[in-house]
Every structure is written in structure tokens, then in C-alpha cells.
């Protein structure tokens, strides 16, 4: 007997909207307030943000952006359809390009999606663990949920591995899940 004959056929459907997040890395010529204002104009109100801290985990960005970089993260109030990730990445690329000086970035925006199960980042670079989305944009599952907390993967960037960064995203995920439950109950 073929057991698969008794299984219902899965049907494609639209996924639930998810939280838009942004990893922000910038030079001293930008202030957190000015960047936040620009992000709000582009993506809507910020729900929560981490403190801005000196970025000292790697020198990867120094040849282009110089030393003395600042790193922080935020999530937005308005939920987005997951299928919009490529469009959002193209918009952040335009913001980066507009703020460049002599062809060198002074601002690096890493948009991503915070879902019930994972944290996904957009990238313009292909690699073995990335999936092509469209228009030159790839998606990468950067963190996955184990139990009730985000956990790292072998390719997770050093800054997303930090306990305080994962704790921030754990808090935001908990708020997202609570709001989803409330919406389903009609509260």
C-alpha cells in the first residue's frame, strides 16, 4: 500500500507577513538619528533598536569604509511580505550608493526578515548556503530558532553570533509571535 496516496496534497499559499529588520554599519560622518530618520522615511516607524556600539569584530569593511565603524540593529513596526526581501535590498543598496563618497560606502544596510522560525538576511553575493531570489539578490538563513531562542549556523556572521544581538532578536521574535496570536484571536 502506498501511504502517500492518503496524504492531502499541499497547496501553495501566501505566507504571513514578517518583521523587517536592518543591520546598520556606518562611519562617523553619519549619526544614528539621521540614519534612523532616513530608514523611517523609507520603511516606516522603528519598533525597537539596539544601542550603537563600536564595530570591532572584523576588519573586513575597513578597506572600503575605514576604521571607527559603528554597528546597530533595528526592527520596524510594519510587517512585510517575505517576497519583498529582494525589493527591500535593492532600496537599501540605493541608499548606500547615495551616501557613498568617491565610490566608497559610508553606510552599509543589511535588511532581513525575522520570522517565527528564522532570521534571514539579503545579500548581493552568492555562496553555497544562499538561495537566489531575483534581480541579483540572494537570501540566507542566518539564525534559526531552537527551542524559543535564535541559534547560530556555521556561516552566521560574527556580529549575529553575539549573545546580546541574538537576545535582541529573541525579544523581537517573542513580540512578533504574541502579536500574531492576538491577531488570530481578533484582539
Secondary structure, DSSP 8 states (H G I E B T S, - for coil): --GGGGS----------BEEEEEEEE-TTS-HHHHHHHHHHHH--EEEE---EE--S-STTHHHH-S--EEEEEEESS-B-GGGHHHHHHHHHHHHHHH-BTTB-SEEEEEEEE-SSEEEEEESS--TT-EEEETTEEEEEEEEEETTEEEE-TT--HHHHSHHHHHHHHHHHHHHHHHHHHHHHT-
